Amino acid sequence: MTDPWLDDACGLVDAFRQGTISPLEALEACIGAIGRSSLNAFSHTDFDRARQAAKGADVTLPFGGVPFGVKELERVRHWPYTEASTLFRDRVSVSDQTSITRLRASGAVLGAQTTASEFGGINCTSTELHGTTRNPWDPSRTPGGSSGGTAAAVAGGLLPIATGSDGGGSIRIPAGFSGLFGMKATYGRIPKGPEAGIEPLTSVLGCLSRSVRDTARFFDVCSGFDQRDPLSLPAVGGWEAALGTHQLAGKTVVIAPDLGTARVRDEVAEVVRAAAETLAKAAGLKVVDHPLTLPPLRGQWAMAGMVSFIVDLGGAYPDRIEDLSPEMRMGLDSARERFSLERAASIEAWRRQLNEAMADIFEVADFVMASTNPDVAFAAEGPPPSTIPGADLIHEIGFARAIMNNAALTAPSNMNGSPAMSIPAGTVDGLPVGLQVLAGHHREPLLLDLALVAERELRWPKVAPGSPI
């Protein structure tokens, strides 16, 4: 194995157990790749502690000796806990969150913190604190957000796997932009404690990976109830062992690149539809014609998260909000001006309407296949565009919906709490296009098996061409 940083995590563990490479050798190869990279995928490195962990790694464990990245919105003992904001540039975590404790117990070697957008607020990764993170497929483009550093690191051949979180698409959007596999699980699958936030019931933890088996193993390690997160779900074992064992033939799918609510670039929609039809045929799915009528997304998703955002700001609110990025400040100012009992009620009413619409869909079909993003990756520095080639979205669907057009494809699964995944579907203009597959609550095993078929049929590359960069 001459390029260990280009393998998937499970492949590395197999190599460790066979003795063809050691965890320390693999880590040093990753450190070398990181040193050569100009992607700006990391906000902090901890190579000395990682080397000690690699030297003593127990390779019989699930991730024994695997170099791991951790998104900077997650808490790791002794690491910065800035939430990608200058407000907390000097804050250091004094403890591990539950999922990190479980990763350590699985033998993972935590070596680097990956960049994110400030408080996970937008779908590109460019902050005052850390600068701009770049897409390894084209450094002028964004890898997405908020898990952008994770996507750049894994797709760029720097680390085999890294953690992510998804409150409105923050795993799936960068997976789609960067040619990776990313799954947002049913809400509560991986606990978020200690001090787990409750509202707005949208954000979940997960990973971005190069293979389906890596993600399955990650859920074997990290999922399961924790007392400090009262909404976490009971453990369901055998994620990896059950891969390929579920009956897919005869199950039903609706193919709708625009999810019935967004505006998708024509060339992207064509790639998504072709990949969806190929995957449906290979898996033996029955394509059903069913109109999607999701309620249009305007500002409900963003507004729903503002209460927990103020809690996250802590003592910095309200006196230091001028230190926030313009995007976060605009959202907060809008919420402060417009939030009321009536506004809260309208968001709750919209959410109930969405839940009913999603339930109606999954009574008709087992899966929905749509685009992950309305277009390929945009400029690395942002901002996220409110337009796509060939369409004036502001005039076509209105300003509020144009601004939320990207989230309109991914946020419904967050607001509903149901699982969805992005798998590489092909390219447009030489950049990755993601195929998003949605399913009903607790149907992740079916999604993983469908992804396994896609991995075989669509033959996506483990890393961007030319990696490591």
N, C-alpha and C positions, 0 to 999 in steps of 0.2 A: 504494500500500500504506500505509494510514493507521495500521494497528496491526501493525507488523512482529513484535512479540513474540508474536502469536497464530498466526503461520504455522509450518509445519514447517521443519526445517533445510534440506532440499533446495529447498524453495520460496524460502527466503531466498537461497541461492546463485544460483538462477535470476534472482532480482531484482537481485542484485549484478551479474551478468554482463550483464543488460539495461540497467543504469544507472538503474533506477527508484528505487533507494535505495543508499546506501553502507554498508559495514560499520560505519563510525563512527556513522552515523545509527541503524542498527539497535541497536548496542550502547548508545547513549545512551537509546534508547527502553526497552530492557530495564533499564537502571540506574534510569530513572524509575519503571518498574513495580515494581522491587524496593523502591525507596524508599517506595512507597505501600502495600506489602504488610504485613499483620500475621500472616502464616503462620509466621514464624520458620523459614524454609527454609534459611537460610545460617549457617554457623559462621565464615566469613571471606570478605571480598571483596578483590579486587586490581584495582580499576578503573583506576588510573593505568597499570599495566603493560598492562592489557587495551586501554586507549585507544591506546597506542603500537602494539600489535600490530594493532589494527583499522585504524589509519592506513596501515600498510604491508602490509595483507593482499593476498595474491595470489589473486584470485577465480577463477583457472583451476584451483585445487586443489580436491579433493573437498569439504572443509569451509571453503574460503577465506573468512574473515571471519565465520564463524558464532559467536555468543556461546555458550560451553559452560560447564556446571557440572561439577564433579568431586566425587564422594562423599568425605567426609573420612576414610574408611579407606584411601584411596589416596594415594600419595606424589607431591607436586608441589614442585619446587624453590622454596625461599623461603616456602612456605606452612606453616602449622601441621600437625603430624602427631601429633595427640592420640589418635587412635582413639576419639574422643568420650569420653575418660575423664579425670577430674581427676588421675589418676596421671601423665599426660603433658601437662598443660596448657601447659607451657612448651617442649615439644619442637618443633623446626622441621626440615623435611626439607631435606637438603643436595643432593638429586638427584631427578630424575624417574624414575618406574618406566617400564618398557618401553612400555606402552600409552599413557602420557602423551607420551613422546617421539614416538610414531607420530601421535598426535593433533596435536601441534604441527606436525609435518611435513606434515600434511594441510591446514594453514591454520586450524585451529580457534583461536578466541580464548578463552583460559581466563580467566574473569573472577570466578568465585565458587566457593566450597567449600560443598557441601550437607551438611546435618546427617545424622547416622546414630545408631542406638542404640549403646550402649557396646560396643566390640569386635564389633559386629554380632550381639549375643547374643540379642535378642528382636525380635518382629515389631511393635513400635511405636517411635516416635522421641521419647523424653522422657528427658533426662539431667540430672544435676546440673550438668554443665559448660555446657550450652547451653539448658536449659529444654525446653519442649514445642513440637514442630512440629505444625502443624494441617492438616487436609484442606480444600482449597479448595471441595469440594462442601458441606461442613458443618464450620466451624471447631471445633465441639465434639468432632469425631471425629478419629481418627488417620489419617494417610495411609499407615500401615503402616510396616514396618521390615524389614531395617535401612536400606534405601535410601529412607527416608521424606522427607528433605529434597529429594532428587532428584524424587520423585513430586510433592511439593507444588509445587516450582518449575516443573515442566513442565506439570502439570495446571492450575496456578494462573496460567498465562500470563506467567510471569516470565522463563523461558528456553526456547528451542525444544527443547533436548535436554540431557541430562546423563548422566554415567556412573553405573553401579551395580555391585553384586556380589551373588552368589547362592550361599550355602552351605547353605541349607535352605529357600529360598523368597524370599530378600531382594530379588529383582527382581520376581518374579511376585506375591508378596503385596501390595506397594504398588501394582503395576500394577492388580491386581484391585480394591483399595480406592479407587483414584483415577481409574479410567476411562482407563487408558493401555495401550499395547502394550509388553510386556516379554518378552524371550526369554532363557532360560538355555540356553546352547549345550552341546554335547558337552564333557566335561571336557578342558581343555588347548587349547581352540580359540584363546583369547587368552592369551598368556604372562603370567605374574605376576612375573617377575623385575624387577630383580635381587633376590637373596636369596629366591628363591621357596620357599615352604613346600611340603613334599611331603604329609605326612599332614595331615588325614584324607582327602584325595582327593575333596573335596566342593565346594569353593568355586570359582566361575568369575567372570570379569569380563564386563561387558556394558553395556547402557544402558537407559534408559526413554525412550520417544519417543512422538510423536503420530501417526507414520505408519510403515508397513511399510518404505517405501523408505529412511527415515532409518536404521532399524536395519540394513538390508542394507548401506547405505553405511558405517555404523560398522564392520561386520565386514570389509568390504573394506579399511578403513584399519588396523584394529587386530589382526586375526587373523594367524596364521602363526608358525612355529617361531622360538624365540629360544634361544641357547645357554645362557643363564642360567636357563632353566626346562627341565630335561631331559624333562619330561613334556608339553611343549607340542607341538601338532600341526603338521604341514607346512601351508604356505599353500594355500588353495583360493581361487582368484581368481574374479571375476565374480559376486559375490553380488547386486549391484544389477542388473547387466546380464542376469542369468538369471531375474529375477523374471517370473513368469507363463509360463514356458516348460516347466514340468514337467507331466507327465500325472497328473492327479488322478482323473479319472473311472475308476471300477472299483476303486479302492483301497478298503480295508476299514477300518471304524471300530467300536470298541466305545464305547457311550455309557453312562457310569456316574458320575453326579454325585458319589457318595461315594467313588469310586475303590476301592470294596470294602473300605475300611479305616477311614474316618472317619465322623463323624455330621454331616450337613449340614442346616441349617434348611430346612424344607419349601418355603417361598416362594423361597428361593435355588435350591434344586434344580429347582424348576419353571422358573425363568428360564433356568437353565443347560441343562436338557433341551430347552426350546423353541429356544434359540439353536443348540444342537448339531444338532438335527434340521433347522433352516433351513440351516445351513452345510453339512451333509452332502448335502442335496438340491441345493443350488446348485452344489456342487463335483462332484456325480455320484458320491459315495462310497456304498459298499454297507455298510449297518449290519448288523453280525453280533451275535448273542446269544451272549456268552461270559462265564461267571462269573469275576469277579476274586477272586483269593485271595492278596493280598499279606499277608505276615506282619505282625502288628500292631506299630505303632511305640510304644515306651514311652520309654526313655531312651537308646536305642542311638546315635541321631544326635548328641545332646548330649554323651554320654560320649566318643564317638569323637574329638571336637574338643578335648578337654581337654589333651592332650599338647602340641599346637601352641599352645594358649592360654598355657600356662606359658612356652613359648619366647617368645611375644610379650611377656609381662610382663617378661622379662629380669631385671634387677637389682631390680625391684620385688617379685619373688617370693622368699621368702614374707613378708618383713617388712611390706609395705605392702598386703596384700590387704584389710585393713579399710577401705581407701579406695575399694574397688570398690562398685558398686551392690549392693543386696540380692540382686537376681536373679543377677548374676554370682558373687557371693560364695556364694550357696546352691549353684549348680552346681559351683563349685570345691570347696566343702566336701564335697558329696556324692561327688564323684569321689575326693577324697583319702581319704574314709572307706571307699569301696566298691571302689576300683580295685585289681585284683589280676591275676595271670596268668590265673586262671580267668575273671575278668570280661572281660579282653581277648579271651580265646578265645571267650566267649559272643557278644561283639559281632561278631567275625569270622565265627562260625557263622551269626549272623543275617544278616549281609551276604551271605554266599554263598547263603543261602536266598532272600533278596530278589532277587539277581541271576538266579537260576534262574526265579523267578516272573515277573520282568520279561521274560526271554527267552521264556518260554512264551507270554506275552501277545503279543509282537511276532512270534511265529511264526504267530499266528492273525490278527492285525490290524496294519494299517499305522499306525493312530492309536488313541489312547484319548482320549475327551473327558470331562472331569470338571470339578468346580468348582475354582476357585483357592483360595477361602476358604470356611469353613463358614458364615459369616454376613457381613453388611455390616460396615463399619468400626465398631470399638468406641470407647470414650472416648479422647480424645487423650492424656490423662495415663497411660492404662493402669490396671492391668496387663492383659495379654492374658487374656481370660475363659476359664474352663473350662466354660462352659455356653452354650447357645443357646436361643432362645425355644421353649418347649414341650417341653423335655427337661432332665432332671437327669442330666447326663453322668457325674458322679462315681458315682452309683448305677447308671447304665446300662452304662457300659463300664469303670468303675474309675478311681481317682484318677490313676494314671500316664498312662493313655491319654487321659483328659479334659484333662490339662495339655498333652499333645502333639497335641491334636485338629487344630489348624490346620496344624502341621507334617506331620501324617499325609498331607495332600493334596499337599504340595510336596516334602518331604524325600526320598521314594523316588527321584525322578529325580536328586537330588544323590548319594545313596549309591550309585546305580547308574551315575552318570556320563553318563546319556543326556539328550538335549535335551527341553525342554518350554517352552511359551509361555503367556502369559495375554493374552487379547484381550477387549475390552469386550463384554459380552453383553446388557446392559440394566440396569435398576435395580430395587431393592426399597426401599421407604420413601424414595424420592428419592435413594438412594445407589447407586454403581456396584456391579455384580456382574461378576466375571471368569469367563470360560470358559477353562479350562486344557486345552491339547492336548499330549499326550505322544507321542513317537515314539522309534524305535530310534536307536542310536548313528549319528552322521554323517548324519542325515536332516534337518538344518536347512533345506536348500533346499526340501524338501517342506512343512515347517512354514511357511516364509515365503510360499510360494505359496498355501497354505490361508488364511493370515492376509490375503493380498491379496484373496481372495474374500470373507472376512469383512468386511474394510474396506468393500467395495462393498455387501454385502448387509445388514449389521447397522448400517451408517451411524453409527459412533460419533463423538461431538464431539471436536474437537482439544483443547479446554480445558473446564474446568468452567464451568457456567453463571455468568455474572456476572464472569468473570475479565477483567483482573487484579484481584486483591483486595489 
